[in-house]
Amino acid sequence: MTLQILGIPQSTYTRAACLAAEEKGIAYELVPAPPHSEGILAVHPLGKVPGLRHGDVELFESSAVSRYIDNAFDGPALYPADAAGNAATEQWISVVNSHMDRTLIRQYLFAYLFPEGEGGAPDQAAIDGMLPNVEKELGILDKALADTGYLVGGQMTMADLNLAPVLHYLTNTPEAGKIIAQSAGLSKFLENMRARPSFAATEPPAQAA
């Protein structure tokens, strides 16, 4: 039975799940299912992506999906075995998904993807108002990555796979892109992640939505 990941490739959460499957070296199928579509509502009661099907198993929420992929299949471990490393991995996934996604993606990036300024241009005043929080959160990540190039210890974990799609999108924006380029930890991390075969294999279409 083939593992199915339900979602859209443009979603950072869906891509993180696909990255997990790629890193584990398992066969999977990305089943197109936009947020709130009938396909994803069949798995996630709130219509969020991604979802997962594997035989009789159905799961929703990206953290649960990645946990299942790591635990159900052989391959490199995506969560450290030791208690502290395992918890730290979940810590960074949680802070990115629960807090930083709102600032960096839903507010800042979406201001460029779905512009609400005059004449369909981005609202620069609104973007400028977001920048202190954008700078603060990227600074937190840069500091965390500075020592080893990974969020947890000296090895790649699911926390890194969860973060990489977010930073990848932000490099296409003027302000956050400049911050990342000038931040040693962030830029080196993203360079290393982009060099992985899993990252190339999960590259979303150019017209991200």
C-alpha positions in Angstrom: 0.0 0.0 0.0 1.3 3.4 -1.0 1.5 6.3 1.4 -0.7 9.1 0.3 -0.1 12.7 1.3 -3.1 15.0 0.6 -2.5 18.6 -0.1 -1.0 21.1 -2.5 2.8 21.4 -3.2 2.7 25.1 -2.7 1.8 24.7 1.0 4.8 24.8 3.3 3.1 22.2 5.6 2.5 19.8 2.7 6.0 20.2 1.4 7.4 19.4 4.9 5.5 16.2 4.9 6.8 15.3 1.4 10.3 16.2 2.5 9.9 13.7 5.4 8.9 11.0 3.0 11.7 11.8 0.7 14.3 11.8 3.5 13.0 8.4 4.7 13.4 7.1 1.2 9.8 5.8 0.9 7.4 5.8 -2.1 4.5 8.1 -1.7 1.8 9.8 -3.7 1.0 13.5 -3.4 -2.8 13.6 -3.9 -4.0 17.1 -5.0 -6.3 18.4 -2.4 -6.6 22.2 -1.9 -7.5 23.5 1.5 -11.2 23.2 2.3 -11.8 21.1 -0.8 -13.9 18.0 -0.6 -10.8 15.8 -0.8 -9.1 17.3 2.2 -12.3 17.6 4.2 -12.7 13.9 4.0 -9.6 13.6 6.2 -9.3 16.9 8.1 -12.5 18.2 9.7 -11.2 21.8 9.4 -10.1 21.4 5.8 -6.4 22.1 6.4 -3.5 20.5 4.6 -1.8 18.1 4.7 -3.6 14.9 5.4 -2.3 11.4 5.2 -3.7 8.0 4.2 -1.8 4.7 4.5 -4.0 1.7 4.3 -6.5 2.0 7.2 -4.6 4.9 8.7 -5.9 8.4 8.2 -4.3 11.4 9.9 -4.4 15.2 9.7 -2.2 18.0 11.0 1.4 18.2 9.7 3.1 17.3 13.0 1.1 14.1 13.3 1.7 13.3 9.7 5.5 13.7 10.0 5.5 11.7 13.3 3.7 8.9 11.5 6.1 8.9 8.6 9.1 8.8 10.9 7.7 6.0 13.1 6.1 3.8 10.5 9.0 3.4 8.1 12.6 2.5 8.1 15.2 5.0 7.2 17.0 7.9 8.8 15.3 9.0 12.0 13.8 12.5 11.7 13.3 12.9 15.5 16.2 12.2 17.9 15.9 9.2 20.1 17.0 11.0 23.3 14.3 12.8 25.3 15.9 16.2 25.2 16.5 16.2 21.5 13.1 14.8 20.7 11.4 17.5 22.8 13.6 20.2 21.2 12.6 19.1 17.8 8.9 19.4 18.7 9.6 22.7 20.3 11.0 24.2 17.1 8.2 22.7 15.0 5.7 24.1 17.4 7.1 27.7 17.5 7.4 27.8 13.7 3.9 26.5 13.1 2.1 28.2 15.9 3.8 31.6 15.9 6.2 32.3 13.1 4.0 31.0 10.4 1.4 33.6 11.3 4.0 36.5 11.1 6.3 35.3 8.3 3.8 33.6 6.0 0.2 34.6 6.7 0.9 38.2 7.3 4.2 39.2 5.7 4.5 36.8 2.7 0.8 36.9 1.9 1.0 40.7 1.7 3.1 40.2 -1.4 1.2 37.1 -2.8 -2.2 38.6 -2.3 -1.6 42.4 -2.5 -4.2 44.7 -1.1 -2.7 48.1 -1.8 -3.8 50.7 -4.3 -4.0 49.4 -7.8 -3.3 45.8 -6.8 0.1 46.7 -5.4 1.4 45.4 -2.1 0.5 47.6 0.8 4.0 48.9 1.7 2.9 50.7 4.8 1.4 47.5 6.2 4.5 45.6 5.2 6.7 48.1 6.9 4.7 47.8 10.1 5.3 44.0 10.1 9.1 44.3 9.7 10.1 44.6 13.4 8.4 41.2 14.1 9.8 39.7 10.9 13.3 40.8 11.9 12.8 39.6 15.4 11.7 36.1 14.4 14.3 35.6 11.7 16.9 36.8 14.3 15.8 34.0 16.7 16.1 31.4 14.0 19.5 32.7 12.8 20.9 32.5 16.4 19.5 29.0 16.8 21.2 27.9 13.6 24.5 29.6 14.2 26.4 26.9 16.0 25.7 23.7 14.1 23.7 24.7 11.1 20.7 22.8 12.4 18.0 23.7 14.9 18.6 20.7 17.2 22.1 19.6 18.0 24.4 18.6 15.1 22.0 16.7 13.0 19.1 17.4 10.6 15.7 16.8 12.1 12.1 17.2 11.2 12.4 20.7 12.7 14.8 21.7 9.8 12.5 20.1 7.2 9.6 22.0 8.7 11.5 25.3 8.5 13.2 25.1 5.2 10.1 25.6 3.0 9.2 28.8 5.0 12.6 30.3 4.5 12.7 29.3 0.8 9.6 31.4 0.1 10.9 34.4 2.1 14.0 34.7 0.0 11.7 35.9 -2.8 10.7 39.0 -0.8 12.7 42.2 -0.7 13.0 42.7 3.1 13.1 39.1 4.4 15.2 38.0 1.5 17.8 40.6 2.4 17.8 39.6 6.0 18.3 36.0 5.2 21.1 36.8 2.7 22.9 38.8 5.4 22.4 36.3 8.2 25.2 33.7 8.3 23.1 31.0 10.1 20.0 31.4 7.9 21.8 31.7 4.6 24.1 28.7 5.2 21.1 26.6 6.5 19.1 27.3 3.4 22.0 26.7 1.1 22.5 23.3 2.7 18.8 22.4 2.6 18.5 23.4 -1.0 21.4 21.1 -1.9 19.5 18.0 -0.6 17.9 15.8 -3.3 14.7 15.9 -1.2 14.4 19.6 -1.6 14.7 19.4 -5.4 12.2 16.6 -5.5 9.5 18.6 -3.7 10.0 21.9 -5.5 6.5 23.5 -6.0 5.4 25.0 -9.2 6.7 28.5 -9.9 3.3 30.1 -9.6 2.9 29.6 -5.8 -0.5 30.4 -4.4 
